[in-house]
Amino acid sequence: MTDALTDEDRALLRRPLHAFFTPAAGPVPPQPRPVWFELADDGTVQLFTGPDSLKVRHLRPDPRASVVVAAPVGEREHWVSVSGPVTVEADGAHELAARLAARYWDLGDPVRARDLEALLADDYVRLVLRPEQVRRTVF
């Protein structure tokens, strides 16, 4: 059975927090990596990465992964874990990167605006995680 995201989960996932991404076929023990992410309107979780990154290489033998997002210190404890199959998409990565930069950075700052320019000069792919299992804790 697939667990659905609750309204409270969606509210947490729409905030500019970091997710911890863990591919199923990654190293043992697992070594989650902090990533920028977006909860898309279709319920998928999307991020961008280099086409030859470890994330992509770990997805080749087993295209499943999870992301975990937690509320920051000082707030009521709440975390959401979303896991499922991941596809590597050639399109949309630069647009996603630009949206995420605007979410996480103050692009009115000239340093961050230049950082975004440099970021968009590189090649990226878009990782799309389709939730099959959702787990959460709220204290």
MARGU-662905 format. One record per residue (C-alpha): y, z, x. Coordinates in steps of 0.001 Angstrom, whole numbers, plus 500000, padded with zeros to 6 digits. Layout:
residues N
YZX...
end
This chain:
residues 139
500000500000500000503472499161501289506039501927501228509442500741500145512731501711501689514604504245499590518344504083498969518724506975501442516695505029504055518849501940503540522025504001503921520763505363507255519670501910508471523035500353507619524870502736509961525720501814513583522864503820515071520329502782517675516748502032516742513853502690519082511693499550519217508017499840520150505695496801520245502067497474519339500791495768522495503220497512524815502402499861527650500249502948527230501658505453526619504208503674524394507681503277525863510182502750523023513444501023523902516806501643522210518122498520520499520900497349518236519498496281514881520443495083511443518804495769508110519076492359506456519591491863502716515969490697502441514734494078503769513753492834507215514898494579510373516378492161512900517369492391516536518027489989519373516593489776522861516109487331525691513421484674525120511454485898528160512043489622527656509298492232527788509705492665524036508756489028523443505943489107526010504453492246524413504578490619520972502511487582522030499062489254522032499823491433518990502905490539516924503378493998515395506003496592516194507884499561514850511434500806514889512526504397514427516079505375513519517269508991513364520412510616512036522661511959514813522795515588515886524950517672513590523733515936510437520857516865508217517622515777509923516508512384508670514516509664510379512943506436509182510095504539510827509483500922509811506482498992511097504966495595510473504579492076511823507357490566513916508246486907514238510264485438517078512890483110515628514812480572517726517731480396515273520373482917514310520270485112517415523850484489518548525229485058515049523234488300514842524480489369518286528093488765517227527630490765513988525996493608515869528678493663518560531279494029515796529204496855514321528721498785517561531875497943519544535608497902518913536196494185519460539946494803519395539432496287522860539894493403525341537098494741527564534624494699524661535856491267523549535066489960527060531711491760526955530919489876523746531932486558525320529588487233528237526808488339525903527073485160523831526856482999526961523188483999527411520121482677525573518576484870522881515934484830520203515942486812516988513116489263516294512404489741512592510303492759511606508864492550508094508177496089506890504616496835505860504797500586506345507759502913505985507616506562506920510399509097506805511304512708507149514271514390505534514806518109506074
end
